[in-house]
Amino acid sequence: MPRASARQPAARTRADGHPVDRSTVGRRPVDRGAADRHVRPAFSGAPTLVMPAWFAARTGSPHARQRALLIGVLAILGVFAGRLVYVQAVEGPDLAAEALRGRLVSGELVPQRGDILDADGKVMAMSVTRYDILVDQTLVPDWKRYEDGRLLGQGAEALAEVLAPILDRPVAELAADLVGDRRGKYISRGVLPETWSAIKALRIAFISAEETSERKYPNGNVAGNILGFVNSEGVGSAGVEQSQETQLRGTNGSYLLEQDPRGALIPTGEKERVEAVDGRDVELTVKSDLQWKAQDAIEKAARAYGATYGNIVVSDTRTGQILALAETSTVDPADLASSDPANWGSRAISNVFEPGSTAKVITMAAALETGAWTPTSKFTVPDTYVTDNGQTIRDSHAHVPQQLTLAGVFAESSNTGTVMIGEKIPMQVRYDYLSKFGFGQKTGIGLPGESAGILHPVEKWDGRTRWNVLFGQGVAVTAIQSNEVFATIANGGVRNTPRIIKGYRSEDGTYEAVKPAETTQVVSKETADTVLQMMETVVSDGTGKKAAVPGYRIAGKTGTAQAPNPLTGTYDHFVASFNGIAPADDPRIAVSVSLYSDKLLYGGEAAAPVFADVTAFALQHLGVEPSGSKATKIPTEW
């Protein structure tokens, strides 16, 4: 057996015969079966870490950690699930609706405005289709212009170069309109249909158009005072355009479309459309040819006499329909900028004046109707007369006392004789007949801006007015009211309501005639016929000789009175008038002519010839045959 090395101790054996591990010599044996004990450090110099027993026990069991983790995950999932349910079930409908609203585009469908026609169906006002062009400025910067596959430009300037020739606008100016962040910028308004067709052909998705209409008046200024006009919003602002707005405009429609964020229509998106109902055509009682003649005649007369203003009214005595309502300086509704706003309406229904001697018709009718006098009652008429309350009345010119009948007083248009006749007519009766013939009240003609005139109650009449009203002073009327008096006499004493609207025609062709208003029997037919005879004497033997129309019996009355300036309202003008009826043997029309001037004009000299000219044209235009009998004259002197 070899000898043991001095550096290597001899191996020891345990009692069981196994060798002893030298590395464990002198160390405490380890009890590996004890769970709460720990291995000592390999080196005796290292510190000893002793952990509590409860910690070792917990880290040794994974089930608790798994349960805690599972509960946490489930809790988080529950929160998300609850939020999801809330969003979908509670907020969902509102969110979906809000999203849909962001994609919807709505707008109005404007109806076609109805036409205005004359009594024979001729168009006097019409609407034509036009388009307002819009662009989405936010999409302009990305637009590219190509030609033969080559990129020629991009953005506002490139687009302007394409659109400018079509819209007839300068490129630089149009390019400036294309720059911005507006989703709907108007770049041109009122373009023709062919212009919009040319733009559509470019197939640029972010350019759209709104259909509009433009009002046209093919006859220029003929009946401009009657027709009126529409404003920039397409709303009637004067004349028939205003008074018949409800009928002409129609009913707006609407549309609702769904589009994507770039503005393209979603084919399967939500759509809703309510069609507009076009306005109805309005047919007037006016005859455009007669209207033109009346306008031409009053314009010539105004120039000839240096008148500030003039008007002519022609009415159908049987129906009250207005056949012509002409005035000087009539506006062209399509060219308002070149006209005075004072001419945009009708002064024949808005301006008032003292009727003067034409109102003597009412005094004569009242005298006969009440039985106070007869047509042949005799009067000695001076040129100056003093009433029982000390009022001095004078005729227009000095003369020796005249031996006149009632018809003669009327024919000579004597103020003093008229007051002598009126002495037997009580003041209240004077007022009642003025009112019955339409003074002091609107006629209801169907045009905006009508005045009721001025007729004060008897209680407000002073000592002078009670006599002045007998010869047309102290009261004020419009031209249409003055004409109405004569139309009533011509119609057998029956007063019609003057009207200018004949009927309405719908898009489907149905026609609705305007029903005439109720009539009023102002005086008996016998009285009316007698006054008509007396008026014939005015034309044949009195102050109205220049109103005669060859071949026809004419009845009428001259008038001359002071009047306010129709432009300023100052009381510095005179009005010369002639009101007449034709033919006197079978009345068809009443015609009234008035001329306003800052110098004295007489109705028999200035207005009567205009009456004759227009009346002759009207009778021929209406196909009225010449009179077949001669007048039965009433004695004018005794």
C-alpha positions as MATLAB code, in Angstrom:
seq = 'MPRASARQPAARTRADGHPVDRSTVGRRPVDRGAADRHVRPAFSGAPTLVMPAWFAARTGSPHARQRALLIGVLAILGVFAGRLVYVQAVEGPDLAAEALRGRLVSGELVPQRGDILDADGKVMAMSVTRYDILVDQTLVPDWKRYEDGRLLGQGAEALAEVLAPILDRPVAELAADLVGDRRGKYISRGVLPETWSAIKALRIAFISAEETSERKYPNGNVAGNILGFVNSEGVGSAGVEQSQETQLRGTNGSYLLEQDPRGALIPTGEKERVEAVDGRDVELTVKSDLQWKAQDAIEKAARAYGATYGNIVVSDTRTGQILALAETSTVDPADLASSDPANWGSRAISNVFEPGSTAKVITMAAALETGAWTPTSKFTVPDTYVTDNGQTIRDSHAHVPQQLTLAGVFAESSNTGTVMIGEKIPMQVRYDYLSKFGFGQKTGIGLPGESAGILHPVEKWDGRTRWNVLFGQGVAVTAIQSNEVFATIANGGVRNTPRIIKGYRSEDGTYEAVKPAETTQVVSKETADTVLQMMETVVSDGTGKKAAVPGYRIAGKTGTAQAPNPLTGTYDHFVASFNGIAPADDPRIAVSVSLYSDKLLYGGEAAAPVFADVTAFALQHLGVEPSGSKATKIPTEW';
ca = [
       0.000    0.000    0.000;
       1.580    3.230   -0.992;
       2.517    5.698    1.568;
       0.275    8.605    2.092;
       1.407   11.986    0.989;
       2.141   14.458    3.644;
      -0.174   17.023    1.890;
      -2.960   14.538    1.459;
      -4.552   13.268    4.686;
      -5.595    9.716    4.702;
      -9.200    8.940    3.911;
     -11.474    8.247    6.720;
     -14.174    5.732    6.760;
     -17.509    5.935    8.495;
     -18.862    3.306   10.690;
     -20.877    1.916    7.792;
     -17.704    1.443    5.866;
     -18.165    4.297    3.434;
     -15.546    6.887    3.091;
     -16.068   10.192    4.826;
     -16.544   13.339    2.611;
     -13.762   15.596    3.731;
     -15.653   18.709    2.641;
     -18.215   18.143    5.344;
     -15.815   17.448    8.130;
     -16.397   19.736   11.061;
     -19.739   21.076    9.647;
     -23.266   20.681   10.844;
     -25.207   18.111    8.990;
     -28.120   19.513    6.813;
     -31.615   18.403    7.478;
     -33.058   18.562    3.923;
     -36.396   17.378    4.969;
     -37.304   20.476    7.001;
     -39.300   22.926    4.810;
     -38.759   25.922    7.062;
     -35.004   25.691    7.218;
     -32.411   26.986    4.856;
     -29.067   25.977    3.619;
     -26.249   27.756    5.329;
     -23.813   29.602    3.183;
     -21.109   27.616    1.534;
     -18.575   29.744    3.217;
     -18.631   30.211    6.917;
     -17.809   33.932    6.530;
     -20.951   34.885    4.463;
     -23.974   36.545    6.212;
     -26.984   34.470    6.926;
     -30.430   35.651    5.526;
     -33.336   34.305    7.452;
     -36.860   34.848    5.830;
     -40.134   34.659    7.796;
     -42.033   31.484    7.587;
     -45.255   33.105    6.344;
     -43.466   34.454    3.259;
     -42.074   31.153    2.282;
     -45.487   29.583    2.647;
     -47.210   32.223    0.383;
     -44.720   32.171   -2.462;
     -44.958   28.511   -2.473;
     -48.771   28.601   -3.597;
     -49.576   29.916   -7.183;
     -53.358   29.413   -6.991;
     -54.039   32.613   -5.054;
     -52.099   34.668   -7.575;
     -53.999   33.130  -10.436;
     -57.309   33.838   -8.808;
     -56.375   37.487   -8.170;
     -55.167   37.924  -11.732;
     -58.335   36.358  -13.119;
     -60.554   38.609  -11.025;
     -58.632   41.691  -12.199;
     -58.910   40.708  -15.852;
     -62.607   40.007  -15.510;
     -63.137   43.351  -13.817;
     -61.390   45.187  -16.643;
     -63.325   43.262  -19.254;
     -66.523   44.094  -17.393;
     -65.743   47.812  -17.533;
     -65.063   47.640  -21.263;
     -68.136   45.520  -21.867;
     -70.293   47.961  -19.888;
     -68.901   50.902  -21.798;
     -69.488   49.096  -25.060;
     -73.078   48.311  -24.120;
     -73.630   51.935  -23.044;
     -72.191   53.306  -26.268;
     -74.161   50.921  -28.453;
     -77.423   50.798  -26.560;
     -77.652   54.275  -25.016;
     -75.428   56.617  -26.994;
     -75.492   54.611  -30.183;
     -78.611   56.075  -31.809;
     -77.515   59.629  -31.016;
     -73.983   59.031  -32.304;
     -75.290   57.391  -35.450;
     -77.715   60.241  -36.013;
     -74.955   62.789  -35.503;
     -72.723   60.980  -37.964;
     -75.555   60.873  -40.474;
     -76.228   64.553  -40.040;
     -72.622   65.230  -40.912;
     -73.093   63.421  -44.211;
     -76.455   64.931  -45.125;
     -76.888   67.922  -47.408;
     -80.276   69.620  -47.487;
     -81.710   72.527  -49.387;
     -84.797   74.154  -50.848;
     -86.280   73.568  -54.260;
     -87.497   76.920  -55.517;
     -90.717   76.847  -57.551;
     -91.050   78.538  -60.898;
     -92.728   81.918  -60.462;
     -95.964   82.295  -62.370;
     -96.302   84.562  -65.398;
     -98.358   87.736  -65.530;
    -100.585   87.894  -68.588;
    -102.761   90.605  -70.068;
    -106.486   90.162  -70.707;
    -105.770   88.498  -74.058;
    -103.191   86.060  -72.680;
    -100.101   87.983  -73.807;
     -97.120   87.576  -71.483;
     -96.258   90.745  -69.596;
     -93.921   89.216  -66.993;
     -92.222   85.828  -67.034;
     -89.491   83.853  -65.298;
     -86.555   82.171  -67.036;
     -84.249   79.516  -65.530;
     -80.833   80.621  -64.314;
     -78.121   79.009  -62.146;
     -75.913   80.166  -59.283;
     -72.517   78.393  -59.395;
     -70.819   77.237  -56.176;
     -67.428   75.691  -55.448;
     -65.993   73.841  -52.441;
     -62.840   75.875  -51.831;
     -61.289   73.229  -49.566;
     -60.920   70.824  -52.499;
     -59.526   73.307  -55.002;
     -55.821   73.037  -53.961;
     -55.695   69.319  -54.856;
     -57.324   69.734  -58.271;
     -54.991   69.045  -61.187;
     -55.337   70.003  -64.802;
     -54.189   67.458  -67.332;
     -54.005   67.576  -71.096;
     -52.909   64.584  -73.176;
     -51.610   63.005  -69.996;
     -49.431   65.979  -69.112;
     -49.926   67.936  -65.898;
     -50.504   71.568  -66.868;
     -51.277   73.033  -63.468;
     -52.799   72.587  -60.044;
     -54.997   74.514  -57.659;
     -56.934   77.761  -57.923;
     -55.052   79.373  -60.780;
     -55.201   76.283  -62.970;
     -58.937   75.891  -62.297;
     -59.585   79.577  -62.931;
     -57.919   79.304  -66.341;
     -60.467   76.641  -67.267;
     -63.561   78.322  -65.807;
     -62.884   81.983  -66.676;
     -63.715   81.719  -70.418;
     -66.976   79.918  -69.616;
     -68.061   82.390  -66.926;
     -66.660   85.394  -68.809;
     -64.624   86.520  -65.814;
     -60.970   87.625  -65.495;
     -58.705   84.730  -64.498;
     -57.045   86.560  -61.589;
     -60.376   87.693  -60.145;
     -61.880   84.213  -60.403;
     -58.774   82.592  -58.915;
     -59.124   84.809  -55.843;
     -62.710   83.575  -55.380;
     -61.509   79.973  -55.512;
     -59.110   80.377  -52.576;
     -60.442   79.848  -49.072;
     -61.967   77.325  -46.710;
     -65.652   77.688  -47.509;
     -67.498   74.536  -48.541;
     -69.903   76.522  -50.683;
     -68.599   79.736  -52.266;
     -70.641   81.435  -54.999;
     -68.421   82.242  -57.960;
     -71.145   83.339  -60.373;
     -74.861   84.037  -60.171;
     -77.645   83.996  -62.701;
     -75.783   82.154  -65.456;
     -77.594   80.778  -68.480;
     -78.493   77.071  -68.682;
     -75.950   76.552  -71.466;
     -73.223   78.022  -69.260;
     -73.993   75.563  -66.482;
     -74.052   72.717  -69.031;
     -70.541   73.674  -70.153;
     -69.302   73.622  -66.545;
     -70.988   70.280  -65.847;
     -69.185   68.813  -68.844;
     -65.876   69.369  -67.013;
     -66.974   66.734  -64.443;
     -65.488   68.521  -61.456;
     -67.171   66.982  -58.422;
     -66.763   69.951  -56.094;
     -68.495   72.451  -58.404;
     -72.277   72.541  -58.112;
     -75.171   74.829  -59.010;
     -78.394   76.065  -57.510;
     -81.284   76.562  -59.900;
     -82.810   80.034  -59.701;
     -84.963   82.191  -61.944;
     -84.762   85.663  -63.454;
     -87.787   87.875  -64.057;
     -88.244   89.210  -67.578;
     -90.611   91.934  -68.802;
     -90.837   91.586  -72.597;
     -92.808   94.825  -73.143;
     -90.323   97.158  -71.477;
     -92.060   99.897  -69.516;
     -95.571   99.120  -70.787;
     -97.706   98.691  -67.651;
     -94.604   98.922  -65.471;
     -96.637  100.899  -62.932;
     -99.113   98.003  -62.756;
     -96.750   95.035  -62.915;
     -94.264   96.184  -60.289;
     -91.073   94.145  -59.894;
     -89.312   91.525  -57.765;
     -86.359   92.227  -55.483;
     -83.011   90.420  -55.392;
     -84.576   87.618  -53.339;
     -87.255   87.044  -55.962;
     -90.027   88.560  -53.829;
     -92.604   90.892  -55.366;
     -91.971   94.441  -54.165;
     -94.471   96.605  -56.046;
     -97.583   96.383  -58.193;
     -99.135   93.059  -59.098;
     -95.861   91.292  -58.323;
     -96.365   92.330  -54.702;
    -100.141   92.107  -54.305;
    -100.255   88.660  -55.948;
     -97.064   87.310  -54.339;
     -98.839   84.327  -52.786;
    -100.322   83.225  -56.104;
     -97.236   83.892  -58.223;
     -94.567   82.438  -55.936;
     -95.895   78.926  -55.421;
     -94.685   76.571  -52.666;
     -91.054   75.690  -51.960;
     -89.902   72.075  -52.100;
     -86.922   70.461  -50.358;
     -84.235   67.793  -50.820;
     -82.048   65.717  -48.507;
     -78.958   63.888  -49.848;
     -76.161   61.833  -48.266;
     -72.591   62.423  -49.383;
     -69.109   61.252  -48.481;
     -66.466   63.514  -46.904;
     -65.278   64.624  -50.338;
     -68.750   65.742  -51.327;
     -69.613   62.879  -53.670;
     -73.163   61.560  -53.587;
     -73.567   58.162  -51.929;
     -75.769   56.182  -54.351;
     -77.294   54.009  -51.633;
     -77.406   56.837  -49.089;
     -80.478   58.349  -47.591;
     -82.514   60.533  -49.980;
     -85.611   62.634  -49.505;
     -87.235   64.988  -52.017;
     -90.410   67.057  -51.862;
     -91.121   68.669  -55.209;
     -91.843   72.396  -55.380;
     -95.259   73.545  -56.564;
     -94.925   76.219  -59.237;
     -96.781   79.494  -58.873;
     -99.950   80.246  -60.760;
    -100.133   82.571  -63.742;
    -102.020   85.777  -62.989;
    -104.201   87.125  -65.775;
    -104.917   90.857  -65.689;
    -107.895   92.788  -66.999;
    -105.466   95.150  -68.737;
    -105.137   95.055  -72.513;
    -101.487   95.671  -73.322;
    -102.137   97.394  -76.686;
    -104.558   99.854  -75.101;
    -102.161  100.323  -72.199;
     -99.386  101.221  -74.628;
    -101.635  103.727  -76.433;
    -102.701  105.393  -73.187;
     -99.088  105.669  -71.966;
     -97.972  107.146  -75.253;
    -100.821  109.682  -75.293;
    -100.309  110.931  -71.733;
     -96.537  111.224  -72.240;
     -97.066  113.374  -75.349;
     -99.626  115.559  -73.592;
     -97.371  116.067  -70.578;
     -94.539  117.203  -72.849;
     -96.848  119.451  -74.867;
     -98.252  121.266  -71.833;
     -95.179  121.111  -69.621;
     -97.051  118.992  -67.081;
     -95.242  117.477  -64.111;
     -97.328  114.324  -64.176;
    -100.335  112.798  -65.894;
    -102.478  109.662  -65.852;
    -105.242  107.947  -67.799;
    -107.725  105.359  -66.504;
    -109.835  103.245  -68.847;
    -112.413  100.906  -67.306;
    -115.145   98.557  -68.479;
    -118.351  100.169  -67.201;
    -120.225   96.864  -67.076;
    -117.733   94.893  -64.990;
    -115.429   97.376  -63.268;
    -112.418   95.809  -64.967;
    -109.512   98.201  -65.553;
    -108.504   98.047  -69.218;
    -105.648  100.556  -68.945;
    -103.981  102.445  -66.115;
    -101.375  104.664  -67.726;
     -99.005  107.210  -66.196;
     -96.116  109.398  -67.216;
     -92.544  108.310  -66.403;
     -93.584  104.681  -66.131;
     -90.746  102.482  -64.912;
     -89.224   99.596  -66.838;
     -89.245   96.805  -64.190;
     -86.136   95.291  -65.732;
     -84.183   98.561  -65.435;
     -84.989   99.978  -62.012;
     -81.551  101.515  -61.625;
     -82.278  104.103  -64.301;
     -85.600  105.206  -62.798;
     -86.806  107.340  -59.909;
     -88.178  105.225  -57.013;
     -91.179  107.597  -56.988;
     -92.239  105.962  -60.259;
     -92.011  102.369  -59.054;
     -95.654  102.197  -58.022;
     -98.874  103.710  -59.328;
     -99.593  107.303  -58.369;
    -103.003  106.945  -60.001;
    -104.071  104.992  -56.936;
    -101.866  106.596  -54.295;
    -101.779  110.364  -55.023;
    -104.866  112.388  -54.164;
    -106.186  115.680  -55.530;
    -109.317  117.802  -55.349;
    -111.514  116.561  -58.216;
    -112.958  119.983  -58.903;
    -115.842  120.231  -61.329;
    -115.865  116.525  -62.237;
    -117.396  115.971  -58.771;
    -120.418  118.075  -59.826;
    -121.761  114.846  -61.291;
    -122.423  113.685  -57.715;
    -124.206  116.923  -56.815;
    -126.457  116.646  -59.870;
    -127.223  113.000  -59.154;
    -128.113  113.803  -55.521;
    -130.325  116.730  -56.607;
    -132.279  114.518  -59.009;
    -132.378  111.392  -56.810;
    -133.731  113.294  -53.792;
    -136.299  115.118  -55.917;
    -134.917  118.526  -54.982;
    -134.764  119.599  -58.639;
    -135.435  118.415  -62.196;
    -133.118  118.670  -65.225;
    -135.065  121.668  -66.500;
    -135.336  123.553  -63.196;
    -134.580  127.245  -63.819;
    -131.851  129.350  -62.225;
    -130.592  132.889  -62.675;
    -126.883  132.386  -62.213;
    -124.526  135.270  -61.342;
    -120.743  135.084  -61.472;
    -120.593  135.753  -57.722;
    -122.925  134.345  -55.107;
    -123.084  134.852  -51.323;
    -124.421  131.951  -49.247;
    -126.711  132.228  -46.216;
    -123.682  131.981  -43.886;
    -121.782  134.728  -45.645;
    -119.485  132.657  -47.902;
    -118.686  134.236  -51.272;
    -118.593  131.798  -54.193;
    -117.242  132.821  -57.609;
    -117.216  131.280  -61.055;
    -113.949  130.748  -62.902;
    -114.604  133.812  -65.037;
    -116.762  136.949  -64.801;
    -120.079  136.982  -66.641;
    -123.461  138.614  -66.607;
    -126.292  136.715  -64.885;
    -127.267  133.685  -66.979;
    -130.670  132.089  -67.370;
    -129.706  128.410  -67.023;
    -131.520  125.183  -66.349;
    -130.033  122.619  -64.011;
    -128.620  120.901  -67.110;
    -127.249  124.277  -68.224;
    -125.542  124.892  -64.882;
    -123.855  121.511  -65.294;
    -122.925  122.114  -68.939;
    -121.368  125.502  -68.166;
    -119.708  124.091  -65.020;
    -120.880  127.054  -62.945;
    -119.751  127.018  -59.303;
    -122.289  129.634  -58.268;
    -125.130  127.787  -59.959;
    -124.040  124.485  -58.372;
    -124.136  126.066  -54.888;
    -127.641  127.415  -55.606;
    -128.690  123.856  -56.501;
    -127.011  122.465  -53.406;
    -128.900  124.744  -51.040;
    -131.803  122.292  -51.097;
    -129.527  119.305  -50.309;
    -128.837  118.891  -46.552;
    -125.180  118.629  -45.514;
    -125.494  115.024  -44.345;
    -127.085  114.071  -47.681;
    -124.195  115.733  -49.503;
    -121.781  113.632  -47.468;
    -123.806  110.439  -47.963;
    -123.744  110.710  -51.756;
    -120.041  111.485  -51.854;
    -119.500  108.348  -49.772;
    -121.883  106.222  -51.872;
    -119.921  107.092  -54.997;
    -116.704  105.878  -53.325;
    -115.043  108.962  -51.863;
    -113.124  108.462  -48.619;
    -112.609  104.704  -49.093;
    -110.266  102.408  -50.947;
    -111.678  100.888  -54.104;
    -110.084   97.454  -53.592;
    -108.549   97.497  -57.068;
    -105.921   94.913  -56.122;
    -102.750   97.022  -56.139;
    -100.579   97.951  -53.150;
    -100.304  101.498  -51.881;
    -103.865  102.574  -52.599;
    -105.108  105.695  -50.806;
    -108.631  106.102  -49.466;
    -108.607  109.771  -50.359;
    -110.009  112.404  -47.994;
    -113.628  112.852  -47.003;
    -114.062  114.422  -43.592;
    -117.268  113.762  -41.632;
    -119.903  116.476  -41.614;
    -118.984  117.431  -38.045;
    -115.582  118.625  -39.289;
    -116.888  120.706  -42.176;
    -116.369  124.420  -41.624;
    -118.538  127.175  -43.039;
    -116.703  127.115  -46.364;
    -116.284  123.327  -46.820;
    -120.041  122.679  -46.647;
    -120.376  124.542  -49.960;
    -117.057  123.646  -51.584;
    -117.812  119.915  -51.544;
    -120.648  120.606  -53.996;
    -118.137  121.515  -56.724;
    -115.277  119.179  -55.824;
    -113.227  121.126  -53.299;
    -112.644  120.266  -49.646;
    -112.408  116.581  -50.626;
    -109.564  114.614  -52.219;
    -109.651  111.558  -54.449;
    -107.386  109.331  -56.490;
    -107.651  109.064  -60.260;
    -109.202  105.617  -59.907;
    -111.876  106.949  -57.514;
    -112.694  109.808  -59.877;
    -113.123  107.377  -62.770;
    -115.353  105.174  -60.640;
    -117.982  107.927  -60.341;
    -118.460  108.046  -64.108;
    -118.384  104.262  -64.477;
    -121.238  104.089  -61.940;
    -123.366  106.580  -63.881;
    -122.633  104.653  -67.108;
    -123.709  101.390  -65.435;
    -127.218  102.584  -64.633;
    -126.291  103.829  -61.166;
    -124.736  100.501  -60.104;
    -121.278  100.781  -58.595;
    -118.809   97.990  -59.343;
    -115.576   97.428  -57.480;
    -112.705   98.357  -59.810;
    -110.430   95.374  -60.319;
    -107.298   94.610  -62.227;
    -107.041   90.832  -61.632;
    -109.086   88.731  -64.055;
    -108.149   85.187  -62.979;
    -105.513   82.548  -62.209;
    -104.151   79.675  -64.273;
    -102.458   76.701  -62.588;
     -99.639   74.538  -63.935;
    -102.090   71.812  -64.905;
    -104.043   74.270  -67.049;
    -107.030   74.779  -64.766;
    -108.383   78.330  -64.721;
    -110.018   80.168  -61.854;
    -111.809   83.405  -62.673;
    -111.948   86.089  -60.019;
    -115.501   86.564  -58.858;
    -116.667   90.187  -59.027;
    -117.365   91.831  -55.702;
    -120.891   92.716  -54.702;
    -122.337   95.749  -56.460;
    -124.099   98.748  -54.927;
    -127.067  100.630  -56.368;
    -126.000  104.202  -55.694;
    -128.767  106.005  -57.623;
    -131.655  104.773  -59.699;
    -131.215  103.931  -63.359;
    -133.528  106.814  -64.219;
    -131.332  109.279  -62.359;
    -128.148  107.805  -63.870;
    -129.575  107.985  -67.390;
    -130.631  111.608  -66.881;
    -127.185  112.611  -65.618;
    -125.678  110.778  -68.610;
    -127.858  112.879  -70.912;
    -126.708  116.023  -69.152;
    -123.088  114.961  -69.639;
    -123.682  114.603  -73.377;
    -124.658  118.258  -73.385;
    -121.262  119.127  -71.854;
    -119.547  117.647  -74.938;
    -121.988  118.859  -77.546;
    -122.659  122.379  -76.213;
    -120.495  122.995  -73.145;
    -116.895  123.027  -71.934;
    -115.988  119.563  -73.256;
    -116.351  120.021  -77.011;
    -112.771  118.861  -77.652;
    -113.613  115.432  -76.179;
    -115.865  114.530  -79.119;
    -115.109  111.321  -81.025;
    -116.486  111.198  -84.581;
    -119.170  108.558  -85.020;
    -119.800  108.054  -81.300;
    -121.970  109.769  -78.735;
    -119.746  110.967  -75.921;
    -120.743  112.091  -72.422;
    -118.348  113.695  -69.967;
    -117.304  116.481  -67.643;
    -114.361  118.853  -67.486;
    -112.543  119.717  -64.285;
    -109.943  122.222  -63.133;
    -108.749  122.445  -59.526;
    -105.769  123.130  -57.349;
    -103.699  120.118  -56.405;
    -100.578  119.164  -54.463;
     -97.362  118.649  -56.393;
     -97.310  114.887  -57.110;
     -93.561  114.781  -56.463;
     -93.184  116.979  -53.371;
     -96.674  117.203  -51.872;
     -96.549  121.015  -51.703;
     -99.802  122.707  -52.681;
     -98.509  124.521  -55.753;
    -100.051  122.669  -58.695;
    -103.225  122.556  -60.738;
    -104.944  119.505  -62.141;
    -106.780  119.674  -65.451;
    -109.090  116.719  -66.029;
    -111.721  115.263  -68.272;
    -113.831  112.254  -67.332;
    -116.110  110.717  -69.924;
    -118.205  107.773  -71.053;
    -118.448  106.144  -74.499;
    -120.643  105.435  -76.293;
    -123.257  107.397  -74.361;
    -126.138  105.489  -75.988;
    -124.725  102.081  -74.928;
    -121.901  102.672  -72.430;
    -118.903  100.376  -72.662;
    -115.977  102.347  -71.240;
    -115.248  105.146  -68.810;
    -112.088  107.132  -69.518;
    -110.458  109.662  -67.175;
    -107.549  111.948  -68.041;
    -105.629  114.091  -65.525;
    -102.681  116.448  -66.053;
    -100.782  118.066  -63.150;
     -98.962  121.301  -63.833;
     -97.428  124.182  -61.912;
     -99.338  126.563  -64.196;
    -103.098  126.780  -64.673;
    -104.466  124.378  -67.263;
    -108.140  123.876  -68.100;
    -109.597  120.404  -68.453;
    -111.547  121.303  -71.591;
    -108.379  122.520  -73.307;
    -105.612  120.182  -72.089;
    -107.295  116.933  -71.000;
    -110.298  116.660  -73.331;
    -108.250  116.174  -76.550;
    -106.245  113.364  -74.884;
    -109.541  111.745  -73.892;
    -110.744  111.859  -77.502;
    -107.532  110.287  -78.825;
    -107.434  107.393  -76.353;
    -111.189  106.783  -76.419;
    -111.234  106.513  -80.244;
    -108.451  103.934  -80.112;
    -110.143  101.992  -77.298;
    -113.508  101.790  -79.062;
    -111.893  100.486  -82.244;
    -109.640   98.089  -80.343;
    -112.632   96.663  -78.471;
    -114.681   96.429  -81.655;
    -117.422   98.766  -80.434;
    -119.683   99.837  -83.258;
    -120.424  103.519  -83.821;
    -123.526  105.008  -82.244;
    -126.739  104.318  -84.115;
    -128.801  107.155  -82.670;
    -128.563  110.833  -81.870;
    -128.670  112.389  -78.433;
    -131.873  113.797  -76.986;
    -130.827  117.195  -75.780;
    -132.007  118.686  -72.512;
    -132.567  122.457  -72.626;
    -129.696  124.347  -71.023;
    -131.261  127.819  -71.007;
    -134.669  129.306  -70.351;
];
